[in-house]
Amino acid sequence: MTLLSLEQKGLFVFMDQWKNRRKRKQQRFCKEQSDREFLRQVAEAKQNLQIARDNFNYVTNDSMLEYYIYLIKAEETKLNYYLSLAKQEQRENAECFAQIFDYNA
């Protein structure tokens, strides 16, 4: 082998390592974005559930009472779905579970 081919080989190895590091960094960034979006959806569902419960407490009309019962059940189902998603994906982010269950991690 010539000196030039060794230098080229070293350059290719360096470039491969650089590409692999960049790919891992992008994957971590995508996972972090996904986690943030997941937490945003959980927070939104919890807020909607709290609003529905508050409105349920002040309703006097029977048809609106049924509507809020339905809405509360829908938001509870959504939160249960998010919990099962977190368990399935084995999210290691304790913040996910803390937000779902209202306790500090």
Secondary structure, 3 states (H helix, E strand, C coil): CCHHHHHHHHHHHHHHHHHHHHHHHHHHHHHHHHHHHHHHHHHHHHHHHHHHHHHHHHCCCHHHHHHHHHHHHHHHHHHHHHHHHHHHCCCCCHHHHHHHHCCCC
